[in-house]
């Protein structure tokens, strides 16, 4: 158990810090080039999902050495599930809709493109598989995970119409009209809903935990 716990803690810390360092490197590179615009930078779903993932990974690593009651464990598991969903969504959407674009137009540092869009989605999924929930996350709670992507799309469209900038080509109505945005958004929504079911169903079966609980 101790070896398993130490492995999981190390795993979470390594990938949590990897995500944070990649985001920080992106910021530093853009600042150095005089191209950093905070509003745009933090409007990328990739950046947001990786920051959420890093926070959750580091928090869950610390949880192995703290006493958590059943309610706290349930909250942590729900947050971990949400972070995993958002990172898997990032990986799928990038691979399907954005992989054909020059990496230099998507990230300031090519290596960050690999970390943020490929490595971290896999890392979060593996973390969920090996560090399964203390108890199965109810679907009604998992359904709340969908709110963030929905709010994100609405935010991107509203902000884009005001500032004239959209984080991704498929969210830009000037490319294929609002009809095209709706179609792509519905496809992403269906994918997110399906992945939610997969995470809390087939992949969300509890096993014995290494967390300390009271």
C-alpha positions as a LaTeX table, in Angstrom:
\begin{tabular}{lrrr}
\hline
Residue & $x$ (\AA) & $y$ (\AA) & $z$ (\AA) \\
\hline
Unk1 & 0.00 & 0.00 & 0.00 \\
Unk2 & 2.77 & 2.45 & 0.93 \\
Unk3 & 4.66 & 1.78 & $-2.30$ \\
Unk4 & 1.45 & 2.23 & $-4.27$ \\
Unk5 & 0.68 & 5.43 & $-2.41$ \\
Unk6 & 4.16 & 6.85 & $-2.96$ \\
Unk7 & 3.98 & 6.01 & $-6.66$ \\
Unk8 & 0.62 & 7.74 & $-7.05$ \\
Unk9 & 1.78 & 10.79 & $-5.12$ \\
Unk10 & 4.93 & 11.06 & $-7.22$ \\
Unk11 & 2.94 & 10.59 & $-10.41$ \\
Unk12 & 0.50 & 13.35 & $-9.52$ \\
Unk13 & 3.23 & 15.78 & $-8.49$ \\
Unk14 & 5.32 & 15.17 & $-11.62$ \\
Unk15 & 2.45 & 15.72 & $-14.04$ \\
Unk16 & 0.93 & 18.55 & $-12.02$ \\
Unk17 & 4.21 & 20.42 & $-12.14$ \\
Unk18 & 4.68 & 19.52 & $-15.82$ \\
Unk19 & 1.38 & 21.19 & $-16.71$ \\
Unk20 & 2.14 & 24.27 & $-14.62$ \\
Unk21 & 5.64 & 24.62 & $-16.04$ \\
Unk22 & 4.34 & 24.32 & $-19.61$ \\
Unk23 & 1.74 & 27.03 & $-19.04$ \\
Unk24 & 4.36 & 29.22 & $-17.35$ \\
Unk25 & 6.78 & 28.68 & $-20.25$ \\
Unk26 & 4.07 & 29.69 & $-22.71$ \\
Unk27 & 3.45 & 32.89 & $-20.75$ \\
Unk28 & 7.15 & 33.71 & $-20.41$ \\
Unk29 & 7.80 & 33.12 & $-24.12$ \\
Unk30 & 4.88 & 35.28 & $-25.21$ \\
Unk31 & 5.87 & 38.02 & $-22.77$ \\
Unk32 & 9.41 & 37.91 & $-24.11$ \\
Unk33 & 8.07 & 38.33 & $-27.64$ \\
Unk34 & 5.79 & 41.18 & $-26.59$ \\
Unk35 & 2.78 & 39.10 & $-27.67$ \\
Unk36 & 1.20 & 38.24 & $-24.32$ \\
Unk37 & $-2.42$ & 39.30 & $-23.89$ \\
Unk38 & $-3.82$ & 37.95 & $-20.63$ \\
Unk39 & $-7.47$ & 38.04 & $-21.69$ \\
Unk40 & $-6.78$ & 35.96 & $-24.78$ \\
Unk41 & $-4.25$ & 33.63 & $-23.15$ \\
Unk42 & $-6.55$ & 32.59 & $-20.33$ \\
Unk43 & $-9.49$ & 32.25 & $-22.73$ \\
Unk44 & $-8.05$ & 29.08 & $-24.26$ \\
Unk45 & $-9.80$ & 25.95 & $-23.02$ \\
Unk46 & $-6.42$ & 24.21 & $-23.21$ \\
Unk47 & $-4.90$ & 26.62 & $-20.70$ \\
Unk48 & $-7.90$ & 26.52 & $-18.40$ \\
Unk49 & $-8.19$ & 22.72 & $-18.43$ \\
Unk50 & $-4.47$ & 22.26 & $-17.80$ \\
Unk51 & $-4.52$ & 24.69 & $-14.87$ \\
Unk52 & $-7.51$ & 22.84 & $-13.42$ \\
Unk53 & $-5.76$ & 19.51 & $-13.97$ \\
Unk54 & $-2.54$ & 20.68 & $-12.30$ \\
Unk55 & $-4.42$ & 22.05 & $-9.29$ \\
Unk56 & $-6.42$ & 18.86 & $-8.86$ \\
Unk57 & $-3.38$ & 16.61 & $-9.28$ \\
Unk58 & $-1.38$ & 18.46 & $-6.65$ \\
Unk59 & $-4.36$ & 18.66 & $-4.30$ \\
Unk60 & $-5.09$ & 14.95 & $-4.59$ \\
Unk61 & $-1.39$ & 14.20 & $-4.01$ \\
Unk62 & $-1.54$ & 16.13 & $-0.74$ \\
Unk63 & $-4.75$ & 14.30 & 0.18 \\
Unk64 & $-2.86$ & 11.05 & 0.64 \\
Unk65 & $-1.27$ & 12.52 & 3.77 \\
Unk66 & $-4.37$ & 14.16 & 5.25 \\
Unk67 & $-7.46$ & 12.83 & 6.98 \\
Unk68 & $-10.52$ & 13.19 & 4.76 \\
Unk69 & $-14.07$ & 12.35 & 5.75 \\
Unk70 & $-16.49$ & 10.72 & 3.30 \\
Unk71 & $-17.91$ & 14.06 & 2.12 \\
Unk72 & $-14.49$ & 15.52 & 1.43 \\
Unk73 & $-13.42$ & 12.40 & $-0.45$ \\
Unk74 & $-16.58$ & 12.57 & $-2.57$ \\
Unk75 & $-15.86$ & 16.21 & $-3.40$ \\
Unk76 & $-12.26$ & 15.45 & $-4.31$ \\
Unk77 & $-13.29$ & 12.52 & $-6.51$ \\
Unk78 & $-15.83$ & 14.73 & $-8.27$ \\
Unk79 & $-13.21$ & 17.41 & $-8.92$ \\
Unk80 & $-10.79$ & 14.79 & $-10.21$ \\
Unk81 & $-13.44$ & 13.43 & $-12.53$ \\
Unk82 & $-14.19$ & 16.90 & $-13.86$ \\
Unk83 & $-10.49$ & 17.62 & $-14.44$ \\
Unk84 & $-10.09$ & 14.31 & $-16.24$ \\
Unk85 & $-13.11$ & 15.02 & $-18.43$ \\
Unk86 & $-11.82$ & 18.45 & $-19.42$ \\
Unk87 & $-8.36$ & 17.16 & $-20.25$ \\
Unk88 & $-9.68$ & 14.22 & $-22.27$ \\
Unk89 & $-11.96$ & 16.65 & $-24.10$ \\
Unk90 & $-8.94$ & 18.86 & $-24.82$ \\
Unk91 & $-7.06$ & 15.92 & $-26.29$ \\
Unk92 & $-9.97$ & 14.68 & $-28.42$ \\
Unk93 & $-10.96$ & 18.11 & $-29.75$ \\
Unk94 & $-7.37$ & 19.00 & $-30.56$ \\
Unk95 & $-6.73$ & 15.68 & $-32.32$ \\
Unk96 & $-9.93$ & 15.88 & $-34.38$ \\
Unk97 & $-10.26$ & 19.59 & $-35.12$ \\
Unk98 & $-6.87$ & 21.21 & $-34.67$ \\
Unk99 & $-4.12$ & 18.65 & $-35.29$ \\
Unk100 & $-3.75$ & 19.79 & $-38.90$ \\
Unk101 & $-2.76$ & 23.31 & $-37.91$ \\
Unk102 & 0.85 & 24.41 & $-37.59$ \\
Unk103 & 1.79 & 23.94 & $-33.92$ \\
Unk104 & 3.48 & 27.34 & $-33.96$ \\
Unk105 & 0.09 & 28.99 & $-34.46$ \\
Unk106 & $-1.36$ & 27.19 & $-31.43$ \\
Unk107 & 1.46 & 27.37 & $-28.90$ \\
Unk108 & 4.50 & 29.57 & $-28.52$ \\
Unk109 & 6.74 & 26.59 & $-27.73$ \\
Unk110 & 6.36 & 23.37 & $-29.79$ \\
Unk111 & 7.09 & 21.13 & $-26.79$ \\
Unk112 & 4.26 & 22.79 & $-24.86$ \\
Unk113 & 1.92 & 21.77 & $-27.66$ \\
Unk114 & 2.81 & 18.12 & $-27.02$ \\
Unk115 & 2.49 & 18.45 & $-23.25$ \\
Unk116 & $-0.75$ & 20.42 & $-23.10$ \\
Unk117 & $-2.63$ & 18.63 & $-25.89$ \\
Unk118 & $-1.32$ & 15.07 & $-25.77$ \\
Unk119 & 0.63 & 14.16 & $-22.64$ \\
Unk120 & $-1.64$ & 15.76 & $-20.05$ \\
Unk121 & $-4.91$ & 14.26 & $-21.38$ \\
Unk122 & $-3.34$ & 10.80 & $-21.22$ \\
Unk123 & $-1.81$ & 11.52 & $-17.80$ \\
Unk124 & $-5.18$ & 12.51 & $-16.30$ \\
Unk125 & $-6.92$ & 9.48 & $-17.77$ \\
Unk126 & $-4.23$ & 7.16 & $-16.40$ \\
Unk127 & $-4.50$ & 8.86 & $-13.01$ \\
Unk128 & $-8.26$ & 8.23 & $-12.99$ \\
Unk129 & $-7.75$ & 4.59 & $-13.92$ \\
Unk130 & $-5.14$ & 3.86 & $-11.26$ \\
Unk131 & $-6.50$ & 6.10 & $-8.52$ \\
Unk132 & $-10.18$ & 5.22 & $-8.83$ \\
Unk133 & $-12.88$ & 7.09 & $-6.88$ \\
Unk134 & $-13.47$ & 6.26 & $-3.23$ \\
Unk135 & $-17.10$ & 5.75 & $-4.19$ \\
Unk136 & $-18.70$ & 5.80 & $-7.59$ \\
Unk137 & $-19.55$ & 9.37 & $-8.59$ \\
Unk138 & $-23.34$ & 9.68 & $-9.08$ \\
Unk139 & $-24.38$ & 10.62 & $-12.59$ \\
Unk140 & $-26.39$ & 13.55 & $-11.28$ \\
Unk141 & $-23.22$ & 15.01 & $-9.78$ \\
Unk142 & $-21.15$ & 14.17 & $-12.84$ \\
Unk143 & $-23.73$ & 16.00 & $-14.93$ \\
Unk144 & $-22.53$ & 19.21 & $-13.31$ \\
Unk145 & $-19.19$ & 18.69 & $-15.03$ \\
Unk146 & $-20.89$ & 19.64 & $-18.29$ \\
Unk147 & $-21.61$ & 23.17 & $-17.10$ \\
Unk148 & $-18.05$ & 24.41 & $-17.54$ \\
Unk149 & $-17.72$ & 23.48 & $-21.24$ \\
Unk150 & $-21.16$ & 24.96 & $-21.95$ \\
Unk151 & $-20.33$ & 28.20 & $-20.16$ \\
Unk152 & $-16.98$ & 28.26 & $-21.95$ \\
Unk153 & $-18.59$ & 28.13 & $-25.40$ \\
Unk154 & $-21.07$ & 30.88 & $-24.47$ \\
Unk155 & $-18.27$ & 33.00 & $-23.01$ \\
Unk156 & $-16.08$ & 32.53 & $-26.09$ \\
Unk157 & $-18.84$ & 33.56 & $-28.47$ \\
Unk158 & $-19.89$ & 36.60 & $-26.43$ \\
Unk159 & $-16.35$ & 37.78 & $-25.80$ \\
Unk160 & $-15.39$ & 37.09 & $-29.39$ \\
Unk161 & $-18.20$ & 39.24 & $-30.72$ \\
Unk162 & $-17.02$ & 42.08 & $-28.48$ \\
Unk163 & $-13.23$ & 41.96 & $-28.96$ \\
Unk164 & $-13.13$ & 40.37 & $-32.41$ \\
Unk165 & $-11.00$ & 37.42 & $-31.32$ \\
Unk166 & $-11.94$ & 33.76 & $-30.90$ \\
Unk167 & $-9.71$ & 31.14 & $-29.23$ \\
Unk168 & $-10.31$ & 28.44 & $-31.85$ \\
Unk169 & $-11.24$ & 28.48 & $-35.56$ \\
Unk170 & $-14.29$ & 26.23 & $-35.02$ \\
Unk171 & $-15.74$ & 28.79 & $-32.58$ \\
Unk172 & $-15.31$ & 31.68 & $-35.01$ \\
Unk173 & $-18.64$ & 32.34 & $-36.78$ \\
Unk174 & $-16.80$ & 34.27 & $-39.49$ \\
Unk175 & $-15.41$ & 30.96 & $-40.77$ \\
Unk176 & $-18.55$ & 28.84 & $-41.21$ \\
Unk177 & $-21.28$ & 31.01 & $-39.73$ \\
Unk178 & $-23.12$ & 30.46 & $-36.47$ \\
Unk179 & $-24.66$ & 27.33 & $-37.97$ \\
Unk180 & $-21.22$ & 25.79 & $-38.28$ \\
Unk181 & $-20.39$ & 26.78 & $-34.71$ \\
Unk182 & $-23.61$ & 25.19 & $-33.46$ \\
Unk183 & $-22.97$ & 21.94 & $-35.33$ \\
Unk184 & $-19.42$ & 21.62 & $-34.02$ \\
Unk185 & $-20.52$ & 22.60 & $-30.52$ \\
Unk186 & $-23.25$ & 19.96 & $-30.52$ \\
Unk187 & $-20.74$ & 17.36 & $-31.65$ \\
Unk188 & $-18.37$ & 18.34 & $-28.84$ \\
Unk189 & $-21.26$ & 18.35 & $-26.35$ \\
Unk190 & $-22.22$ & 14.82 & $-27.37$ \\
Unk191 & $-18.60$ & 13.70 & $-26.99$ \\
Unk192 & $-18.34$ & 15.31 & $-23.56$ \\
Unk193 & $-21.59$ & 13.70 & $-22.42$ \\
Unk194 & $-20.43$ & 10.28 & $-23.62$ \\
Unk195 & $-17.04$ & 10.65 & $-21.93$ \\
Unk196 & $-18.80$ & 11.65 & $-18.71$ \\
Unk197 & $-20.75$ & 8.40 & $-18.79$ \\
Unk198 & $-17.56$ & 6.43 & $-19.51$ \\
Unk199 & $-15.66$ & 8.04 & $-16.62$ \\
Unk200 & $-18.36$ & 7.43 & $-14.00$ \\
Unk201 & $-19.49$ & 4.12 & $-15.46$ \\
Unk202 & $-17.00$ & 1.62 & $-16.94$ \\
Unk203 & $-13.92$ & 3.55 & $-15.75$ \\
Unk204 & $-15.30$ & 4.82 & $-12.45$ \\
Unk205 & $-15.63$ & 1.60 & $-10.45$ \\
Unk206 & $-14.13$ & 2.10 & $-6.96$ \\
Unk207 & $-11.23$ & 0.06 & $-5.66$ \\
Unk208 & $-9.47$ & 0.12 & $-2.32$ \\
Unk209 & $-8.01$ & 3.59 & $-1.68$ \\
Unk210 & $-4.71$ & 4.65 & $-0.20$ \\
Unk211 & $-6.16$ & 7.90 & 1.16 \\
Unk212 & $-6.35$ & 8.33 & 4.91 \\
Unk213 & $-10.00$ & 8.73 & 5.87 \\
Unk214 & $-11.70$ & 9.22 & 9.20 \\
\hline
\end{tabular}
